[in-house]
Amino acid sequence: MMKDDGVLARIAALKTTSTPDLKAEWRKLFNAEPPPYNRRFLESRLAYRIQELAYGGLKSATIKRLEALGEQLDGGKIAVRKKRADDRPISGTRLIREYQGIEHCVTVRDQDFEYQGRPYKSLSAIARAITGTRWNGLVFFGLKTGRTAA
């Protein structure tokens, strides 16, 4: 029970630890420089690492199984693996955008998008068909802001 108390106390302390101290803890636990991610990421990953060191990590069979499942999903292609999965709305979603007083409706499908009964490979192509100019489709339909993340 004492081991559990120490682990829980270390994890709870992460919430009130300063960011420079979190980064120092990262260096200690991972023997590497911390990534340039936000504080929440550092806290969650450090909490996992503390538990991993105290109780043990994943079994090698589990790691191999997860890697095999990953290969099935992305075919081992690094570009596919790096692409964010959340940049595309769920199939069946209807995107509605008013442009110059006209309402435009797009339906998200498994592999493409439907607009005015025609398939389109991207939202950007639809935005261009609507406006006659180049647009980022995610921005045009309000799924992403035009600003880049800081």
Residue pairs with C-beta under 8 A, 6 or more apart in sequence:
3 54
6 54
7 50
7 51
7 54
7 55
10 50
11 47
11 50
11 51
14 22
14 25
14 43
14 46
14 47
15 43
17 25
19 39
19 42
22 34
22 39
22 42
22 43
22 46
23 34
23 42
25 46
26 32
26 33
26 34
26 42
26 45
26 46
27 33
27 34
29 46
29 49
29 50
29 53
30 49
34 42
35 41
58 66
70 81
74 80
74 81
87 138
87 143
87 144
88 108
89 95
89 108
89 143
90 108
91 108
91 109
91 110
92 107
92 108
92 109
93 107
93 108
94 105
94 106
94 107
94 108
95 105
95 106
95 107
95 108
95 123
95 141
95 143
96 103
96 104
96 105
96 106
97 103
97 104
97 106
97 130
97 140
97 141
97 142
98 104
99 130
99 131
104 115
104 126
104 130
105 115
106 113
106 114
106 115
106 120
106 123
106 126
106 141
107 113
107 114
107 115
109 119
112 119
112 120
112 121
113 119
113 120
113 121
113 122
113 123
113 126
114 120
115 126
115 129
120 126
120 129
122 137
123 137
123 138
123 140
123 141
123 143
124 134
124 135
124 136
124 137
124 140
125 137
126 137
127 135
127 136
127 137
127 140
127 141
128 134
128 135
130 140
131 140
136 144
136 146
138 144
139 145
139 146
